[in-house]
Amino acid sequence: MRALFYFIALISGAVCSQEEASEHELVMRAVETAVELPAGARALGEYSRNYALPPDGWVMAVNVIPQPAKARESDYGCEVMLEDFESRPCTDAEKAKIEDQEGATRELFGQADQSRWFDNYRDLPMISDGGCDLIEIIFNPQSQQNESTQCNGEA
């Protein structure tokens, strides 16, 4: 009897997860269907498309150009600036830290032509300035309209 209870609970959880995923998929498709990208934007498929629901109940979408694959060190080198304005080559530990940070950024920014739902809108990828490399969209689920679509601006 206990096994049957756990089986039913497991199946119920899977159905709820599928329903939630389906609801998120529908919302993401509605935003992407309604969006008119601003002048200067790239094609929609070049962006990683990221969605969340802020407390106001409107959907926030952040379309961002993904970070490029890791450049080879020979393309740019790695040096640390010293206090006397001299520099020295990076240590292996410093290179590893940089690689970890770049990997985390690539993961946060996602992949081109990928739509993702975030449970917390504060986890959406953000960059300062960036122009149309980051487009913020505010979608009203009641009217099924994009209320605001704008590039991030430039410094």
Protein Blocks (a to p, Z undefined) as FASTA:
>chain_A
ZZmmmmmmmmmmmmmmmmmmmmmmmmmmmmmmmpccdehiacfklpccdddddfkopacd
dddddddddddfklnopadddfkopacdddfklmmmmmmmmmmmmmmnopehiacddfbl
klpccdeehijmbccddddfklopafbdcdebjZZ
